[in-house]
């Protein structure tokens, strides 16, 4: 099965069947396995502005074909976070949070005001 057909089936069925999980792992290997684990553990969050994947040591912003993880930035390849978001979005398996993720970056003192006083 090719990738395009895989994602068509995921969107159509809105679930991860054992056969589709096996196909994801066959195509993507360890990255597929990690993506499926993150979905199973409900570590995909959809804020108003970004998808967030909660990793082992940090949270990663995933926006279309971009991820803030080191794997994506330094190896210039697709990472498991991006794959997890793509799968989760296809089947609707993510926690939706009605906040702007960007607002979580700013504490009581916005960064542009902290150094002006």
Buried (B, 14 or more C-beta within 10 A) or exposed (E): EEEEEBBEBBEEEEEBEEEBBEBBBEBBEEBBBBBBEBBEEEBBBBBEEBBBBBBEEEBBBBEEEEBBBEBBEEEEEBBBBBBBBBBBBBBEBBEEEEEEBEEEEEEEEEEEEEEEE
